[in-house]
Amino acid sequence: MKKNKSAIKRTRQAEARRLRNSHVKSTMKTYIKKVVTAIGNKEIDHIQDGLKKAISYIDKTASKGVIHRKNASRKISRLTKRVNKLLATKSTQQQA
């Protein structure tokens, strides 16, 4: 058990930050899952809207320091790649 005031305060602060960070990470993952689910169901209108929200939230998460900026960049890149791949196959099917 910590005895001095500064150590007790640090413990309180760390716990508050941990809870805040876990909430932000969880929300980010939910946005990503919504886009991935829309890709699986091939719902074009939901994909575009969901991707925009997901990218915005991932960037916000990185700017708060919850995840590293390169991690955020990688997540955005992979998600965008999946969406573009689906949209490309859709446009190819419509042209044929």
Secondary structure, 3 states (H helix, E strand, C coil): CCCCHHHHHHHHHHHHHHHHHHHHHHHHHHHHHHHHHHHHHCCHHHHHHHHHHHHHHHHHHHHCCCCCHHHHHHHHHHHHHHHHHHHHHHHHHHHC
